[in-house]
Amino acid sequence: MPLNFPSDTSAPYVDSVSGLKYIFNSAIGAWETAIQPPAVISDSAPNINIPGFLWWDSDSDELGGRLKVLYDDGTDKNWVDATPIPDPPTTFMAANAPNGANAGDLWYDTVDGRLYVWYDDTTSQQWVDASPSPDRGGRAFQSMISVGTSPPDGPKEGDLWFNSSEGNLFIYYTDVDSQQWVVCQSFDVVTDAVETLQTTGALQISGTAKNVNLSIRDASSTQAGVARLATTAEATAGTATDVALTPAALKEAIATYVSGTVEYATTAETAAGTHSSKAVTPAALAAALPALGTSNPTGTILEFASTTPPTGYLVCDGSAVSRTTQSALFSVIGTSFGVGNTSTTFNLPTLAHANAKLIYCIKT
């Protein structure tokens, strides 16, 4: 909002809305605020209406100097205490507890050398011992901590003593029958309390009584333990006895052990007998035997001294047989002795022997 400054620049101007005072600065030829910075020091609230301005209340009767800020909550404007730190507590040094203390006040007892704080729990007020460590004189329920090679004199229950020569911590304990220093921490307590250590399975123990080492043994063919996984080279070599195979390594090794696939020889190759790296099947061998001169060729007819033909032969009785089952014979004689059913069968030769104890047979 524009301000209507007076034409008379010799006197300060106070804005009736904001309460700010202005002074004409002849050096720059303009009005400027008389508050630099925007803080007022007085023992009563200044007549300023702009929120955010600061006022140092110098009234020492009640607050002893407090910083306040003009705050607008949307309904009213009020000077709000902005001093973040409360009044500091009072510290007393005397032989007797002071009177009229406030919560947080400190009192150093010059007789027993103890520090106390005035504590208010809303129900009662009292001086509470605030010394961080016990003393060595009038301790009043406080424990003492000492360090040395021998126990201190005049101990009370709860006192602690660290034996610097042994490295053990003791507490002074009293009961109805005795008073004594009782060890409450010792480097030897744990090892002395353990009489034996037993293990099962792959766990094993080594070392001394005070320096025990626990480990897992290596596995072998006679005892359980940990095993290293074999490399592909170790799996292929097949000589290591202290490693374990993974499925991948086993598969790789098997492929090495089985060196390739077997190739079977044909009938011609079987009959030729010149290959040294091929396998012969029973079928190829049987088919090659005629060419080797060690058996009769298919279609051979012979006399047989029995009424039952030998293996690989059929009786020449004109029967119709399967063109598929007897494909070798069909490829030799075809339908020369009968067409069978004209599609799936053909006929064998019809040869009746004069001697009833002999038959004619044909090689299939």
C-alpha positions in Angstrom: 0.0 0.0 0.0 1.5 3.4 -0.9 2.5 5.8 1.9 1.6 9.4 1.9 4.8 11.1 3.2 4.5 14.7 4.4 6.2 17.5 2.5 8.0 18.6 5.7 11.1 16.4 5.8 12.6 17.9 9.0 10.6 15.7 11.4 10.2 11.9 11.5 7.0 10.4 10.1 5.1 7.6 11.9 2.8 5.5 9.7 -0.6 5.1 11.4 -1.3 1.7 10.0 2.0 -0.2 10.5 3.4 1.9 13.4 6.8 2.2 11.6 8.8 5.4 12.0 10.4 6.9 8.9 13.2 9.5 8.6 14.1 11.5 5.5 17.6 10.6 4.3 18.8 13.7 2.5 21.8 11.8 1.2 19.6 9.8 -1.1 16.6 12.1 -1.1 14.1 9.5 0.2 12.3 8.4 3.3 13.6 5.3 5.0 12.6 3.3 8.1 14.1 4.4 11.4 14.5 0.8 12.6 17.6 -0.8 11.2 17.5 -3.8 11.9 13.8 -4.3 12.6 14.2 -4.9 16.4 13.1 -2.7 19.2 14.7 -2.6 22.6 12.5 -1.3 25.3 10.9 -2.3 28.6 7.4 -2.2 27.1 5.8 -3.5 23.9 6.4 -1.1 21.0 3.6 0.2 18.9 4.3 -2.0 15.8 1.7 -3.9 13.9 3.7 -5.8 11.3 4.2 -9.5 12.1 7.8 -10.7 12.2 9.3 -7.7 14.0 11.5 -8.4 17.0 11.3 -6.8 20.4 14.0 -7.3 23.1 12.1 -6.9 26.4 14.7 -5.2 28.7 12.5 -5.4 31.8 14.7 -7.1 34.4 12.1 -7.1 37.1 10.4 -10.3 35.8 12.1 -11.8 32.7 15.6 -10.3 32.9 15.7 -9.7 29.2 13.7 -11.8 26.7 13.4 -11.8 22.9 9.9 -11.7 21.5 8.4 -11.7 18.0 5.2 -10.2 16.8 3.1 -13.2 15.7 -0.2 -13.2 13.8 -2.3 -16.4 14.2 -5.0 -15.1 11.9 -7.2 -13.8 14.8 -4.9 -11.8 17.0 -1.5 -10.3 16.9 0.7 -11.0 20.0 4.2 -10.7 21.1 5.4 -14.3 21.6 8.5 -15.2 23.6 11.2 -16.3 21.1 14.0 -16.9 23.5 14.8 -20.7 23.1 16.9 -21.2 26.2 15.2 -21.0 29.6 16.7 -19.2 32.5 20.0 -20.9 33.5 20.0 -22.9 36.7 21.7 -21.5 39.8 24.8 -23.2 41.1 25.5 -23.1 44.9 28.7 -24.0 46.7 28.1 -24.5 50.4 28.5 -26.9 53.3 24.7 -27.2 53.8 21.9 -27.6 51.2 20.6 -24.2 50.1 17.0 -23.1 50.5 14.7 -21.8 47.8 16.1 -23.9 45.0 14.4 -24.3 41.7 14.3 -27.5 39.5 17.7 -27.9 37.8 19.7 -25.9 40.3 23.1 -27.4 41.3 24.7 -27.6 44.7 28.3 -28.6 45.3 28.7 -29.9 48.9 32.0 -28.5 50.0 32.2 -31.0 52.9 32.0 -34.3 51.1 32.8 -33.1 47.6 29.6 -34.3 46.0 27.5 -32.6 43.3 23.7 -32.5 43.7 20.8 -31.4 41.5 17.4 -30.1 42.8 14.9 -32.5 41.4 11.1 -31.9 41.2 8.9 -34.9 40.3 5.6 -32.9 40.9 5.1 -34.9 44.1 8.3 -34.1 46.0 11.4 -31.9 45.7 14.8 -33.0 46.8 18.5 -32.8 46.3 19.7 -35.8 44.2 23.3 -36.9 44.0 24.5 -36.1 40.5 28.2 -37.0 40.9 29.2 -39.3 38.0 31.7 -41.4 40.0 31.9 -42.5 43.6 34.2 -40.8 46.0 36.5 -42.4 48.5 35.2 -40.8 51.7 31.6 -40.3 53.0 30.0 -42.1 50.1 26.4 -42.6 51.4 25.3 -45.7 49.4 27.7 -45.0 46.5 30.0 -47.8 45.2 33.7 -47.3 44.8 35.8 -48.5 41.9 39.5 -49.1 42.4 42.4 -50.5 40.3 45.4 -52.2 41.8 47.4 -55.3 42.5 45.8 -55.7 46.0 42.2 -55.1 47.2 41.5 -51.6 48.7 41.1 -51.1 52.4 37.7 -50.4 54.0 35.5 -51.7 51.2 31.7 -51.5 51.3 29.1 -53.8 49.7 28.9 -53.2 46.0 32.5 -51.8 45.6 34.4 -52.9 42.5 38.1 -53.8 42.3 40.0 -54.6 39.2 43.0 -56.7 39.9 45.6 -55.2 37.5 48.1 -58.1 37.9 45.6 -60.9 37.0 43.1 -58.9 34.9 40.1 -60.0 36.9 37.2 -57.9 38.2 35.9 -58.4 41.7 32.9 -57.1 43.6 32.7 -56.8 47.4 29.9 -59.0 48.6 28.4 -59.3 52.1 25.9 -61.7 53.6 24.9 -62.6 57.1 27.9 -64.9 57.6 30.8 -63.3 55.7 32.2 -60.4 53.6 34.5 -61.1 50.7 35.7 -60.1 47.3 33.9 -62.3 44.7 35.3 -62.6 41.2 32.7 -61.4 38.6 34.9 -61.5 35.5 37.9 -63.6 34.9 39.9 -64.7 31.9 40.1 -68.2 33.4 36.5 -68.6 34.4 35.3 -69.9 31.1 38.2 -72.3 30.4 38.3 -73.6 33.9 34.5 -74.3 33.8 34.8 -76.4 30.6 36.1 -79.9 31.5 35.7 -81.6 28.2 34.6 -80.9 24.6 33.1 -83.7 22.6 32.2 -83.6 18.9 30.4 -85.9 16.5 30.4 -86.2 12.7 32.8 -84.0 10.8 33.5 -81.5 13.6 36.9 -81.8 15.1 38.8 -80.0 18.0 42.4 -79.0 18.1 44.6 -76.6 20.2 45.1 -76.2 23.9 42.6 -75.9 26.8 42.8 -72.1 26.6 43.0 -71.8 22.9 40.5 -74.3 21.4 40.1 -74.5 17.6 37.0 -76.0 16.1 37.0 -77.0 12.5 35.5 -79.5 10.0 37.7 -82.3 8.8 38.1 -83.2 5.1 35.9 -86.0 3.9 37.3 -89.4 3.0 36.1 -92.8 2.1 36.0 -93.7 5.9 34.9 -90.5 7.6 32.4 -87.6 7.0 33.7 -84.1 6.4 33.8 -81.3 3.8 34.7 -82.2 0.2 35.9 -80.0 -2.7 34.1 -80.1 -6.0 36.1 -81.7 -8.8 37.1 -79.7 -11.9 36.2 -81.0 -15.3 39.8 -82.0 -15.8 39.8 -84.0 -12.6 36.5 -85.7 -13.5 37.9 -86.7 -16.9 41.1 -88.0 -15.4 39.2 -90.1 -12.9 42.2 -90.4 -10.5 41.3 -88.1 -7.6 39.8 -89.8 -4.5 39.1 -86.7 -2.3 36.8 -84.6 -4.5 33.1 -84.8 -5.4 31.5 -84.7 -8.8 28.8 -82.2 -9.8 26.2 -83.3 -12.4 27.8 -81.1 -15.0 31.3 -82.5 -14.4 29.9 -86.1 -14.5 28.2 -85.5 -17.8 31.4 -84.0 -19.3 33.4 -87.0 -18.0 31.0 -89.6 -19.3 31.2 -88.0 -22.8 35.0 -88.4 -22.6 34.8 -92.0 -21.3 32.5 -93.1 -24.1 34.6 -92.1 -27.0 32.0 -91.6 -29.8 29.2 -93.8 -31.1 29.5 -97.3 -32.8 29.0 -97.6 -36.5 27.5 -100.8 -37.8 28.8 -102.5 -40.9 26.5 -103.1 -43.9 26.0 -106.6 -45.4 28.5 -105.9 -48.1 31.0 -104.6 -45.6 30.4 -107.6 -43.5 30.9 -110.0 -46.4 34.0 -108.0 -47.5 35.6 -108.2 -44.0 37.9 -105.3 -44.6 36.7 -102.8 -41.9 38.4 -102.9 -38.5 36.4 -100.1 -36.7 32.8 -101.2 -37.5 30.6 -103.6 -35.6 28.7 -106.5 -37.2 25.0 -107.1 -36.3 23.5 -110.6 -36.3 21.3 -109.6 -39.3 24.2 -108.3 -41.3 26.1 -111.5 -40.5 23.2 -113.8 -41.5 22.8 -111.8 -44.8 26.5 -112.0 -45.6 26.9 -115.7 -44.9 25.7 -116.8 -48.3 28.2 -114.6 -50.0 30.9 -116.0 -47.8 30.0 -119.5 -49.0 29.1 -120.7 -45.5 25.4 -121.1 -46.1 22.8 -121.8 -48.9 21.4 -118.8 -50.7 17.7 -117.9 -50.4 15.5 -120.0 -52.6 17.7 -123.1 -52.4 15.6 -126.4 -52.3 17.0 -129.4 -50.6 16.0 -132.8 -49.3 15.7 -133.0 -45.5 15.5 -136.3 -43.6 12.6 -135.3 -41.3 9.0 -134.2 -41.6 9.9 -130.9 -39.9 12.1 -128.4 -41.8 15.3 -127.0 -40.2 15.6 -123.3 -39.0 15.5 -120.9 -41.9 13.6 -123.2 -44.3 9.9 -123.8 -45.2 8.3 -127.1 -46.5 7.6 -127.0 -50.2 3.9 -127.8 -49.8 2.5 -124.9 -51.9 1.4 -122.9 -48.9 0.6 -119.2 -49.1 3.1 -117.1 -47.0 3.4 -113.4 -46.2 5.2 -111.3 -48.8 6.4 -109.0 -45.9 7.6 -111.7 -43.5 9.3 -113.7 -46.2 10.4 -110.7 -48.2 13.8 -112.2 -49.0 12.3 -115.4 -50.5 9.6 -113.4 -52.3 12.3 -111.2 -53.9 13.9 -114.5 -55.3 10.9 -116.6 -56.5 8.1 -113.9 -56.6 4.8 -115.5 -57.8 6.4 -118.2 -59.9 4.6 -120.8 -57.8 1.4 -119.0 -57.1 0.1 -115.4 -56.5 -1.4 -116.1 -53.1 -4.1 -113.6 -52.4 -2.6 -111.4 -55.2 -1.6 -108.7 -52.7 0.0 -109.7 -49.4 0.9 -113.4 -49.9 2.6 -115.7 -52.4 2.8 -119.5 -52.8 5.7 -121.8 -52.1 6.6 -124.6 -54.6 4.6 -127.8 -54.3 7.1 -130.8 -54.1 6.0 -134.1 -52.6 8.8 -136.5 -51.9 8.4 -140.1 -52.8 9.7 -141.2 -49.5 7.3 -140.2 -46.7 10.2 -139.8 -44.3 11.8 -137.1 -46.4 10.6 -133.6 -47.4 11.6 -130.9 -49.8 12.5 -127.6 -48.1 13.2 -124.1 -49.5 15.7 -121.6 -48.0 14.0 -118.4 -46.8 
